[in-house]
Amino acid sequence: MVTHPSRQVKGTHNYLLDFIEEFEKDPPLSLISCSYCHNYSRRDGSGLFDPVWSNIVRDYPVLQGGC
């Protein structure tokens, strides 16, 4: 199995929803999660943006930046 930053973010996202009581109160808080990959150059259709990852990246986006 190949790892992807969005998979790690999904795990942390779900952990926080299960662990933090505030997410269960009324009105509920919402949580939006993403990964930030510093100095990662985006190449559409390859690497972290390969179509095989499209579902997880849609739900837990990858943001990239750099110098």
mmCIF file of the N, C-alpha and C atoms, coordinates in Angstrom:
data_MODEL
# 
_entry.id   MODEL 
# 
loop_
_atom_site.group_PDB 
_atom_site.id 
_atom_site.type_symbol 
_atom_site.label_atom_id 
_atom_site.label_alt_id 
_atom_site.label_comp_id 
_atom_site.label_asym_id 
_atom_site.label_entity_id 
_atom_site.label_seq_id 
_atom_site.pdbx_PDB_ins_code 
_atom_site.Cartn_x 
_atom_site.Cartn_y 
_atom_site.Cartn_z 
_atom_site.occupancy 
_atom_site.B_iso_or_equiv 
_atom_site.pdbx_formal_charge 
_atom_site.auth_seq_id 
_atom_site.auth_comp_id 
_atom_site.auth_asym_id 
_atom_site.auth_atom_id 
_atom_site.pdbx_PDB_model_num 
ATOM 1   N N  . MET A 1 1  ? 0.844   -1.182 0.000   1.00 0.00 ? 1  MET A N  1 
ATOM 2   C CA . MET A 1 1  ? 0.000   0.000  0.000   1.00 0.00 ? 1  MET A CA 1 
ATOM 3   C C  . MET A 1 1  ? 0.892   1.249  0.000   1.00 0.00 ? 1  MET A C  1 
ATOM 4   N N  . VAL A 1 2  ? 0.561   2.186  -0.844  1.00 0.00 ? 2  VAL A N  1 
ATOM 5   C CA . VAL A 1 2  ? 1.290   3.439  -0.936  1.00 0.00 ? 2  VAL A CA 1 
ATOM 6   C C  . VAL A 1 2  ? 0.599   4.469  -0.049  1.00 0.00 ? 2  VAL A C  1 
ATOM 7   N N  . THR A 1 3  ? 1.393   5.235  0.675   1.00 0.00 ? 3  THR A N  1 
ATOM 8   C CA . THR A 1 3  ? 0.802   6.256  1.526   1.00 0.00 ? 3  THR A CA 1 
ATOM 9   C C  . THR A 1 3  ? 0.588   7.546  0.742   1.00 0.00 ? 3  THR A C  1 
ATOM 10  N N  . HIS A 1 4  ? -0.324  8.355  1.213   1.00 0.00 ? 4  HIS A N  1 
ATOM 11  C CA . HIS A 1 4  ? -0.648  9.638  0.598   1.00 0.00 ? 4  HIS A CA 1 
ATOM 12  C C  . HIS A 1 4  ? -0.987  10.594 1.740   1.00 0.00 ? 4  HIS A C  1 
ATOM 13  N N  . PRO A 1 5  ? -0.557  11.849 1.664   1.00 0.00 ? 5  PRO A N  1 
ATOM 14  C CA . PRO A 1 5  ? -0.847  12.797 2.756   1.00 0.00 ? 5  PRO A CA 1 
ATOM 15  C C  . PRO A 1 5  ? -2.332  12.915 3.072   1.00 0.00 ? 5  PRO A C  1 
ATOM 16  N N  . SER A 1 6  ? -3.177  12.785 2.077   1.00 0.00 ? 6  SER A N  1 
ATOM 17  C CA . SER A 1 6  ? -4.621  12.897 2.321   1.00 0.00 ? 6  SER A CA 1 
ATOM 18  C C  . SER A 1 6  ? -5.141  11.746 3.172   1.00 0.00 ? 6  SER A C  1 
ATOM 19  N N  . ARG A 1 7  ? -4.521  10.579 3.068   1.00 0.00 ? 7  ARG A N  1 
ATOM 20  C CA . ARG A 1 7  ? -4.916  9.458  3.927   1.00 0.00 ? 7  ARG A CA 1 
ATOM 21  C C  . ARG A 1 7  ? -4.582  9.756  5.385   1.00 0.00 ? 7  ARG A C  1 
ATOM 22  N N  . GLN A 1 8  ? -3.420  10.327 5.618   1.00 0.00 ? 8  GLN A N  1 
ATOM 23  C CA . GLN A 1 8  ? -3.045  10.696 6.989   1.00 0.00 ? 8  GLN A CA 1 
ATOM 24  C C  . GLN A 1 8  ? -3.997  11.757 7.522   1.00 0.00 ? 8  GLN A C  1 
ATOM 25  N N  . VAL A 1 9  ? -4.328  12.736 6.697   1.00 0.00 ? 9  VAL A N  1 
ATOM 26  C CA . VAL A 1 9  ? -5.252  13.794 7.104   1.00 0.00 ? 9  VAL A CA 1 
ATOM 27  C C  . VAL A 1 9  ? -6.623  13.204 7.428   1.00 0.00 ? 9  VAL A C  1 
ATOM 28  N N  . LYS A 1 10 ? -7.070  12.253 6.620   1.00 0.00 ? 10 LYS A N  1 
ATOM 29  C CA . LYS A 1 10 ? -8.367  11.612 6.884   1.00 0.00 ? 10 LYS A CA 1 
ATOM 30  C C  . LYS A 1 10 ? -8.357  10.932 8.256   1.00 0.00 ? 10 LYS A C  1 
ATOM 31  N N  . GLY A 1 11 ? -7.270  10.227 8.581   1.00 0.00 ? 11 GLY A N  1 
ATOM 32  C CA . GLY A 1 11 ? -7.176  9.570  9.873   1.00 0.00 ? 11 GLY A CA 1 
ATOM 33  C C  . GLY A 1 11 ? -7.206  10.564 11.023  1.00 0.00 ? 11 GLY A C  1 
ATOM 34  N N  . THR A 1 12 ? -6.471  11.647 10.888  1.00 0.00 ? 12 THR A N  1 
ATOM 35  C CA . THR A 1 12 ? -6.457  12.679 11.934  1.00 0.00 ? 12 THR A CA 1 
ATOM 36  C C  . THR A 1 12 ? -7.813  13.350 12.042  1.00 0.00 ? 12 THR A C  1 
ATOM 37  N N  . HIS A 1 13 ? -8.439  13.623 10.918  1.00 0.00 ? 13 HIS A N  1 
ATOM 38  C CA . HIS A 1 13 ? -9.771  14.235 10.874  1.00 0.00 ? 13 HIS A CA 1 
ATOM 39  C C  . HIS A 1 13 ? -10.764 13.375 11.663  1.00 0.00 ? 13 HIS A C  1 
ATOM 40  N N  . ASN A 1 14 ? -10.791 12.073 11.359  1.00 0.00 ? 14 ASN A N  1 
ATOM 41  C CA . ASN A 1 14 ? -11.723 11.172 12.041  1.00 0.00 ? 14 ASN A CA 1 
ATOM 42  C C  . ASN A 1 14 ? -11.393 11.025 13.520  1.00 0.00 ? 14 ASN A C  1 
ATOM 43  N N  . TYR A 1 15 ? -10.124 11.010 13.855  1.00 0.00 ? 15 TYR A N  1 
ATOM 44  C CA . TYR A 1 15 ? -9.713  10.945 15.262  1.00 0.00 ? 15 TYR A CA 1 
ATOM 45  C C  . TYR A 1 15 ? -10.248 12.157 16.027  1.00 0.00 ? 15 TYR A C  1 
ATOM 46  N N  . LEU A 1 16 ? -10.086 13.341 15.451  1.00 0.00 ? 16 LEU A N  1 
ATOM 47  C CA . LEU A 1 16 ? -10.557 14.557 16.127  1.00 0.00 ? 16 LEU A CA 1 
ATOM 48  C C  . LEU A 1 16 ? -12.072 14.533 16.305  1.00 0.00 ? 16 LEU A C  1 
ATOM 49  N N  . LEU A 1 17 ? -12.794 14.078 15.278  1.00 0.00 ? 17 LEU A N  1 
ATOM 50  C CA . LEU A 1 17 ? -14.255 14.001 15.387  1.00 0.00 ? 17 LEU A CA 1 
ATOM 51  C C  . LEU A 1 17 ? -14.673 13.049 16.513  1.00 0.00 ? 17 LEU A C  1 
ATOM 52  N N  . ASP A 1 18 ? -13.942 11.963 16.685  1.00 0.00 ? 18 ASP A N  1 
ATOM 53  C CA . ASP A 1 18 ? -14.277 10.979 17.729  1.00 0.00 ? 18 ASP A CA 1 
ATOM 54  C C  . ASP A 1 18 ? -13.787 11.393 19.111  1.00 0.00 ? 18 ASP A C  1 
ATOM 55  N N  . PHE A 1 19 ? -12.749 12.210 19.164  1.00 0.00 ? 19 PHE A N  1 
ATOM 56  C CA . PHE A 1 19 ? -12.082 12.513 20.427  1.00 0.00 ? 19 PHE A CA 1 
ATOM 57  C C  . PHE A 1 19 ? -12.539 13.821 21.063  1.00 0.00 ? 19 PHE A C  1 
ATOM 58  N N  . ILE A 1 20 ? -12.811 14.836 20.261  1.00 0.00 ? 20 ILE A N  1 
ATOM 59  C CA . ILE A 1 20 ? -13.148 16.169 20.768  1.00 0.00 ? 20 ILE A CA 1 
ATOM 60  C C  . ILE A 1 20 ? -14.664 16.270 20.969  1.00 0.00 ? 20 ILE A C  1 
ATOM 61  N N  . GLU A 1 21 ? -15.060 16.497 22.196  1.00 0.00 ? 21 GLU A N  1 
ATOM 62  C CA . GLU A 1 21 ? -16.465 16.556 22.578  1.00 0.00 ? 21 GLU A CA 1 
ATOM 63  C C  . GLU A 1 21 ? -17.237 17.670 21.867  1.00 0.00 ? 21 GLU A C  1 
ATOM 64  N N  . GLU A 1 22 ? -16.573 18.752 21.560  1.00 0.00 ? 22 GLU A N  1 
ATOM 65  C CA . GLU A 1 22 ? -17.224 19.909 20.938  1.00 0.00 ? 22 GLU A CA 1 
ATOM 66  C C  . GLU A 1 22 ? -17.905 19.564 19.614  1.00 0.00 ? 22 GLU A C  1 
ATOM 67  N N  . PHE A 1 23 ? -17.405 18.556 18.916  1.00 0.00 ? 23 PHE A N  1 
ATOM 68  C CA . PHE A 1 23 ? -17.994 18.173 17.629  1.00 0.00 ? 23 PHE A CA 1 
ATOM 69  C C  . PHE A 1 23 ? -19.320 17.450 17.793  1.00 0.00 ? 23 PHE A C  1 
ATOM 70  N N  . GLU A 1 24 ? -19.669 17.076 19.008  1.00 0.00 ? 24 GLU A N  1 
ATOM 71  C CA . GLU A 1 24 ? -20.920 16.365 19.267  1.00 0.00 ? 24 GLU A CA 1 
ATOM 72  C C  . GLU A 1 24 ? -22.000 17.264 19.844  1.00 0.00 ? 24 GLU A C  1 
ATOM 73  N N  . LYS A 1 25 ? -21.662 18.493 20.176  1.00 0.00 ? 25 LYS A N  1 
ATOM 74  C CA . LYS A 1 25 ? -22.624 19.412 20.776  1.00 0.00 ? 25 LYS A CA 1 
ATOM 75  C C  . LYS A 1 25 ? -23.536 20.017 19.723  1.00 0.00 ? 25 LYS A C  1 
ATOM 76  N N  . ASP A 1 26 ? -24.596 20.644 20.195  1.00 0.00 ? 26 ASP A N  1 
ATOM 77  C CA . ASP A 1 26 ? -25.558 21.293 19.318  1.00 0.00 ? 26 ASP A CA 1 
ATOM 78  C C  . ASP A 1 26 ? -25.455 22.796 19.497  1.00 0.00 ? 26 ASP A C  1 
ATOM 79  N N  . PRO A 1 27 ? -25.244 23.589 18.516  1.00 0.00 ? 27 PRO A N  1 
ATOM 80  C CA . PRO A 1 27 ? -25.028 23.200 17.123  1.00 0.00 ? 27 PRO A CA 1 
ATOM 81  C C  . PRO A 1 27 ? -23.626 22.632 16.946  1.00 0.00 ? 27 PRO A C  1 
ATOM 82  N N  . PRO A 1 28 ? -23.475 21.660 16.055  1.00 0.00 ? 28 PRO A N  1 
ATOM 83  C CA . PRO A 1 28 ? -22.175 21.009 15.889  1.00 0.00 ? 28 PRO A CA 1 
ATOM 84  C C  . PRO A 1 28 ? -21.160 21.899 15.172  1.00 0.00 ? 28 PRO A C  1 
ATOM 85  N N  . LEU A 1 29 ? -19.924 21.747 15.548  1.00 0.00 ? 29 LEU A N  1 
ATOM 86  C CA . LEU A 1 29 ? -18.841 22.405 14.815  1.00 0.00 ? 29 LEU A CA 1 
ATOM 87  C C  . LEU A 1 29 ? -18.583 21.614 13.551  1.00 0.00 ? 29 LEU A C  1 
ATOM 88  N N  . SER A 1 30 ? -18.113 22.283 12.525  1.00 0.00 ? 30 SER A N  1 
ATOM 89  C CA . SER A 1 30 ? -17.700 21.547 11.337  1.00 0.00 ? 30 SER A CA 1 
ATOM 90  C C  . SER A 1 30 ? -16.180 21.536 11.294  1.00 0.00 ? 30 SER A C  1 
ATOM 91  N N  . LEU A 1 31 ? -15.635 20.523 10.680  1.00 0.00 ? 31 LEU A N  1 
ATOM 92  C CA . LEU A 1 31 ? -14.197 20.365 10.570  1.00 0.00 ? 31 LEU A CA 1 
ATOM 93  C C  . LEU A 1 31 ? -13.860 20.122 9.107   1.00 0.00 ? 31 LEU A C  1 
ATOM 94  N N  . ILE A 1 32 ? -12.981 20.934 8.578   1.00 0.00 ? 32 ILE A N  1 
ATOM 95  C CA . ILE A 1 32 ? -12.505 20.777 7.210   1.00 0.00 ? 32 ILE A CA 1 
ATOM 96  C C  . ILE A 1 32 ? -11.007 20.549 7.287   1.00 0.00 ? 32 ILE A C  1 
ATOM 97  N N  . SER A 1 33 ? -10.536 19.497 6.653   1.00 0.00 ? 33 SER A N  1 
ATOM 98  C CA . SER A 1 33 ? -9.127  19.115 6.776   1.00 0.00 ? 33 SER A CA 1 
ATOM 99  C C  . SER A 1 33 ? -8.456  19.033 5.410   1.00 0.00 ? 33 SER A C  1 
ATOM 100 N N  . CYS A 1 34 ? -7.179  19.387 5.378   1.00 0.00 ? 34 CYS A N  1 
ATOM 101 C CA . CYS A 1 34 ? -6.382  19.295 4.163   1.00 0.00 ? 34 CYS A CA 1 
ATOM 102 C C  . CYS A 1 34 ? -4.924  19.095 4.554   1.00 0.00 ? 34 CYS A C  1 
ATOM 103 N N  . SER A 1 35 ? -4.104  18.760 3.579   1.00 0.00 ? 35 SER A N  1 
ATOM 104 C CA . SER A 1 35 ? -2.664  18.669 3.824   1.00 0.00 ? 35 SER A CA 1 
ATOM 105 C C  . SER A 1 35 ? -1.970  19.787 3.055   1.00 0.00 ? 35 SER A C  1 
ATOM 106 N N  . TYR A 1 36 ? -0.887  20.281 3.617   1.00 0.00 ? 36 TYR A N  1 
ATOM 107 C CA . TYR A 1 36 ? -0.083  21.311 2.965   1.00 0.00 ? 36 TYR A CA 1 
ATOM 108 C C  . TYR A 1 36 ? 1.300   20.728 2.726   1.00 0.00 ? 36 TYR A C  1 
ATOM 109 N N  . CYS A 1 37 ? 1.681   20.619 1.484   1.00 0.00 ? 37 CYS A N  1 
ATOM 110 C CA . CYS A 1 37 ? 2.970   20.034 1.114   1.00 0.00 ? 37 CYS A CA 1 
ATOM 111 C C  . CYS A 1 37 ? 3.888   21.147 0.619   1.00 0.00 ? 37 CYS A C  1 
ATOM 112 N N  . HIS A 1 38 ? 4.688   21.651 1.536   1.00 0.00 ? 38 HIS A N  1 
ATOM 113 C CA . HIS A 1 38 ? 5.614   22.737 1.234   1.00 0.00 ? 38 HIS A CA 1 
ATOM 114 C C  . HIS A 1 38 ? 6.650   22.261 0.219   1.00 0.00 ? 38 HIS A C  1 
ATOM 115 N N  . ASN A 1 39 ? 6.914   23.087 -0.770  1.00 0.00 ? 39 ASN A N  1 
ATOM 116 C CA . ASN A 1 39 ? 7.903   22.809 -1.825  1.00 0.00 ? 39 ASN A CA 1 
ATOM 117 C C  . ASN A 1 39 ? 7.559   21.613 -2.707  1.00 0.00 ? 39 ASN A C  1 
ATOM 118 N N  . TYR A 1 40 ? 6.300   21.222 -2.752  1.00 0.00 ? 40 TYR A N  1 
ATOM 119 C CA . TYR A 1 40 ? 5.894   20.152 -3.665  1.00 0.00 ? 40 TYR A CA 1 
ATOM 120 C C  . TYR A 1 40 ? 5.406   20.807 -4.951  1.00 0.00 ? 40 TYR A C  1 
ATOM 121 N N  . SER A 1 41 ? 5.995   20.427 -6.051  1.00 0.00 ? 41 SER A N  1 
ATOM 122 C CA . SER A 1 41 ? 5.594   20.987 -7.348  1.00 0.00 ? 41 SER A CA 1 
ATOM 123 C C  . SER A 1 41 ? 4.458   20.161 -7.920  1.00 0.00 ? 41 SER A C  1 
ATOM 124 N N  . ARG A 1 42 ? 3.358   20.815 -8.203  1.00 0.00 ? 42 ARG A N  1 
ATOM 125 C CA . ARG A 1 42 ? 2.199   20.119 -8.748  1.00 0.00 ? 42 ARG A CA 1 
ATOM 126 C C  . ARG A 1 42 ? 2.426   19.770 -10.212 1.00 0.00 ? 42 ARG A C  1 
ATOM 127 N N  . ARG A 1 43 ? 2.186   18.513 -10.505 1.00 0.00 ? 43 ARG A N  1 
ATOM 128 C CA . ARG A 1 43 ? 2.186   18.031 -11.879 1.00 0.00 ? 43 ARG A CA 1 
ATOM 129 C C  . ARG A 1 43 ? 0.863   17.302 -12.047 1.00 0.00 ? 43 ARG A C  1 
ATOM 130 N N  . ASP A 1 44 ? -0.111  17.961 -12.681 1.00 0.00 ? 44 ASP A N  1 
ATOM 131 C CA . ASP A 1 44 ? -1.422  17.344 -12.847 1.00 0.00 ? 44 ASP A CA 1 
ATOM 132 C C  . ASP A 1 44 ? -1.290  15.963 -13.481 1.00 0.00 ? 44 ASP A C  1 
ATOM 133 N N  . GLY A 1 45 ? -1.989  15.016 -12.908 1.00 0.00 ? 45 GLY A N  1 
ATOM 134 C CA . GLY A 1 45 ? -1.998  13.667 -13.451 1.00 0.00 ? 45 GLY A CA 1 
ATOM 135 C C  . GLY A 1 45 ? -0.860  12.789 -12.983 1.00 0.00 ? 45 GLY A C  1 
ATOM 136 N N  . SER A 1 46 ? -0.014  13.281 -12.074 1.00 0.00 ? 46 SER A N  1 
ATOM 137 C CA . SER A 1 46 ? 1.082   12.451 -11.583 1.00 0.00 ? 46 SER A CA 1 
ATOM 138 C C  . SER A 1 46 ? 1.336   12.728 -10.098 1.00 0.00 ? 46 SER A C  1 
ATOM 139 N N  . GLY A 1 47 ? 2.098   11.834 -9.470  1.00 0.00 ? 47 GLY A N  1 
ATOM 140 C CA . GLY A 1 47 ? 2.437   12.009 -8.058  1.00 0.00 ? 47 GLY A CA 1 
ATOM 141 C C  . GLY A 1 47 ? 1.200   12.069 -7.178  1.00 0.00 ? 47 GLY A C  1 
ATOM 142 N N  . LEU A 1 48 ? 1.158   13.072 -6.318  1.00 0.00 ? 48 LEU A N  1 
ATOM 143 C CA . LEU A 1 48 ? 0.018   13.230 -5.402  1.00 0.00 ? 48 LEU A CA 1 
ATOM 144 C C  . LEU A 1 48 ? -1.278  13.553 -6.124  1.00 0.00 ? 48 LEU A C  1 
ATOM 145 N N  . PHE A 1 49 ? -1.184  13.961 -7.379  1.00 0.00 ? 49 PHE A N  1 
ATOM 146 C CA . PHE A 1 49 ? -2.373  14.350 -8.145  1.00 0.00 ? 49 PHE A CA 1 
ATOM 147 C C  . PHE A 1 49 ? -2.720  13.340 -9.231  1.00 0.00 ? 49 PHE A C  1 
ATOM 148 N N  . ASP A 1 50 ? -2.177  12.138 -9.111  1.00 0.00 ? 50 ASP A N  1 
ATOM 149 C CA . ASP A 1 50 ? -2.517  11.055 -10.024 1.00 0.00 ? 50 ASP A CA 1 
ATOM 150 C C  . ASP A 1 50 ? -4.017  10.770 -9.879  1.00 0.00 ? 50 ASP A C  1 
ATOM 151 N N  . PRO A 1 51 ? -4.703  10.447 -10.965 1.00 0.00 ? 51 PRO A N  1 
ATOM 152 C CA . PRO A 1 51 ? -6.153  10.170 -10.885 1.00 0.00 ? 51 PRO A CA 1 
ATOM 153 C C  . PRO A 1 51 ? -6.532  9.073  -9.889  1.00 0.00 ? 51 PRO A C  1 
ATOM 154 N N  . VAL A 1 52 ? -5.615  8.161  -9.581  1.00 0.00 ? 52 VAL A N  1 
ATOM 155 C CA . VAL A 1 52 ? -5.920  7.109  -8.616  1.00 0.00 ? 52 VAL A CA 1 
ATOM 156 C C  . VAL A 1 52 ? -6.273  7.689  -7.242  1.00 0.00 ? 52 VAL A C  1 
ATOM 157 N N  . TRP A 1 53 ? -5.793  8.888  -6.953  1.00 0.00 ? 53 TRP A N  1 
ATOM 158 C CA . TRP A 1 53 ? -6.039  9.542  -5.662  1.00 0.00 ? 53 TRP A CA 1 
ATOM 159 C C  . TRP A 1 53 ? -7.210  10.522 -5.708  1.00 0.00 ? 53 TRP A C  1 
ATOM 160 N N  . SER A 1 54 ? -7.904  10.636 -6.806  1.00 0.00 ? 54 SER A N  1 
ATOM 161 C CA . SER A 1 54 ? -8.911  11.699 -6.977  1.00 0.00 ? 54 SER A CA 1 
ATOM 162 C C  . SER A 1 54 ? -9.991  11.711 -5.893  1.00 0.00 ? 54 SER A C  1 
ATOM 163 N N  . ASN A 1 55 ? -10.460 10.549 -5.449  1.00 0.00 ? 55 ASN A N  1 
ATOM 164 C CA . ASN A 1 55 ? -11.518 10.520 -4.425  1.00 0.00 ? 55 ASN A CA 1 
ATOM 165 C C  . ASN A 1 55 ? -11.033 11.061 -3.086  1.00 0.00 ? 55 ASN A C  1 
ATOM 166 N N  . ILE A 1 56 ? -9.875  10.614 -2.632  1.00 0.00 ? 56 ILE A N  1 
ATOM 167 C CA . ILE A 1 56 ? -9.376  11.065 -1.327  1.00 0.00 ? 56 ILE A CA 1 
ATOM 168 C C  . ILE A 1 56 ? -8.965  12.530 -1.382  1.00 0.00 ? 56 ILE A C  1 
ATOM 169 N N  . VAL A 1 57 ? -8.387  12.960 -2.507  1.00 0.00 ? 57 VAL A N  1 
ATOM 170 C CA . VAL A 1 57 ? -7.969  14.365 -2.645  1.00 0.00 ? 57 VAL A CA 1 
ATOM 171 C C  . VAL A 1 57 ? -9.188  15.280 -2.723  1.00 0.00 ? 57 VAL A C  1 
ATOM 172 N N  . ARG A 1 58 ? -10.277 14.798 -3.289  1.00 0.00 ? 58 ARG A N  1 
ATOM 173 C CA . ARG A 1 58 ? -11.513 15.590 -3.331  1.00 0.00 ? 58 ARG A CA 1 
ATOM 174 C C  . ARG A 1 58 ? -12.018 15.857 -1.909  1.00 0.00 ? 58 ARG A C  1 
ATOM 175 N N  . ASP A 1 59 ? -11.963 14.834 -1.055  1.00 0.00 ? 59 ASP A N  1 
ATOM 176 C CA . ASP A 1 59 ? -12.472 14.967 0.315   1.00 0.00 ? 59 ASP A CA 1 
ATOM 177 C C  . ASP A 1 59 ? -11.468 15.620 1.269   1.00 0.00 ? 59 ASP A C  1 
ATOM 178 N N  . TYR A 1 60 ? -10.173 15.384 1.023   1.00 0.00 ? 60 TYR A N  1 
ATOM 179 C CA . TYR A 1 60 ? -9.102  15.924 1.867   1.00 0.00 ? 60 TYR A CA 1 
ATOM 180 C C  . TYR A 1 60 ? -8.033  16.516 0.952   1.00 0.00 ? 60 TYR A C  1 
ATOM 181 N N  . PRO A 1 61 ? -8.236  17.751 0.495   1.00 0.00 ? 61 PRO A N  1 
ATOM 182 C CA . PRO A 1 61 ? -7.383  18.353 -0.534  1.00 0.00 ? 61 PRO A CA 1 
ATOM 183 C C  . PRO A 1 61 ? -5.912  18.460 -0.142  1.00 0.00 ? 61 PRO A C  1 
ATOM 184 N N  . VAL A 1 62 ? -5.089  18.489 -1.171  1.00 0.00 ? 62 VAL A N  1 
ATOM 185 C CA . VAL A 1 62 ? -3.657  18.705 -1.026  1.00 0.00 ? 62 VAL A CA 1 
ATOM 186 C C  . VAL A 1 62 ? -3.369  20.120 -1.509  1.00 0.00 ? 62 VAL A C  1 
ATOM 187 N N  . LEU A 1 63 ? -2.778  20.909 -0.649  1.00 0.00 ? 63 LEU A N  1 
ATOM 188 C CA . LEU A 1 63 ? -2.339  22.246 -1.023  1.00 0.00 ? 63 LEU A CA 1 
ATOM 189 C C  . LEU A 1 63 ? -0.829  22.208 -1.128  1.00 0.00 ? 63 LEU A C  1 
ATOM 190 N N  . GLN A 1 64 ? -0.282  22.863 -2.114  1.00 0.00 ? 64 GLN A N  1 
ATOM 191 C CA . GLN A 1 64 ? 1.159   22.863 -2.268  1.00 0.00 ? 64 GLN A CA 1 
ATOM 192 C C  . GLN A 1 64 ? 1.655   24.280 -2.429  1.00 0.00 ? 64 GLN A C  1 
ATOM 193 N N  . GLY A 1 65 ? 2.888   24.474 -2.088  1.00 0.00 ? 65 GLY A N  1 
ATOM 194 C CA . GLY A 1 65 ? 3.479   25.788 -2.191  1.00 0.00 ? 65 GLY A CA 1 
ATOM 195 C C  . GLY A 1 65 ? 4.982   25.676 -2.149  1.00 0.00 ? 65 GLY A C  1 
ATOM 196 N N  . GLY A 1 66 ? 5.610   26.767 -2.280  1.00 0.00 ? 66 GLY A N  1 
ATOM 197 C CA . GLY A 1 66 ? 7.050   26.716 -2.211  1.00 0.00 ? 66 GLY A CA 1 
ATOM 198 C C  . GLY A 1 66 ? 7.666   27.985 -2.770  1.00 0.00 ? 66 GLY A C  1 
ATOM 199 N N  . CYS A 1 67 ? 8.941   27.948 -2.831  1.00 0.00 ? 67 CYS A N  1 
ATOM 200 C CA . CYS A 1 67 ? 9.709   29.106 -3.278  1.00 0.00 ? 67 CYS A CA 1 
ATOM 201 C C  . CYS A 1 67 ? 9.846   29.107 -4.774  1.00 0.00 ? 67 CYS A C  1 
# 
